[in-house]
Amino acid sequence: MSYREVVAADRRLCILRLLLEDGGHGNESVLEKGLEALGHRAGLERAVVRGYLTFLESAGLVTVDFYRDKIMVASITARGVK
């Protein structure tokens, strides 16, 4: 596994932990700021966070809805809690 893949996996895990800390729900903006607070700053953009949320959704770990068709809002699933 490359360093880039390790960082991406850690960021996705951090997103799940941030969702748990915030009652199971969070929007892309809050999650981006949370990742930055955890030290994940290099190369972190909103589009990257959206990609992580899409990955987590395809794995069944979160569900994603859109607020006003613009902002991604993620909710952790039972599988994501495990």
N, C-alpha and C positions, 0 to 999 in steps of 0.2 A: 504494500500500500504506500502510495506517495505521500509526501508531507501535505500537499494540497488536499488530498483525500482525508487525511487525518484531521486537518483543521475543519473541513466541511462537516465531517461526522461529529466533531466536538461541538460545532455551532448548532447543529440540529438537536443534539442532546441538551444543550443549554436552552434552546427554545422550549423544549418539553418541560424542563425544570422551571423556567420562567412562567410558563402557563400554569403549572401546578401552584406556584407561589402566589399567583394572581387569581385564584379561584377557578382555574380551568379555562379562562378565556383571555384573549389579548389581541390587539390590533397590530398591524405590521409596523407602525411607527413606534409603539411602546416596545415591541420586541427588538427592533433595531437599536433603540437606546439601551435596552437591557444587555444586548450583546456587546455594545460599546463599553458599558460599565464593567463587564466581565473581562475586558481586555481584547476583545475581537474587533479591532479597528481597521486593520489593513485590508483594503479592498472591499470593505463593507458598504454596500449601497442598498437602497430600497429594492432594486430589482433582484439583488442577491438574496435578500430576506424573502422576497416573494418566491424565488426558486426553491428555497429551503422549505417553505410552507407547502408548496406544490408537491415536493418530494415526500414530505411527511404525510400529506393527504393521500397520495398514491399508495403509501405503505399502510394506510388505515390507522395512523397514529393520531391524526387530527381531522376535524372537518373544517372546511373553509366556507365562509359566507362573505358577501360583499355589502358594506354599508354604503348606501347611496351609489351603488355600482362603481365605486372607486377604491375604497379602502378594504383590504383583506382583514377579516376577523377570524382568528383560529380558535377552535375549541378542542381541547384534548379529549380523546376517546378512552374507553376502558383499556383498550390495547396499548395506548400511549402511556397510561399510568403505570403499567407493568414494567 
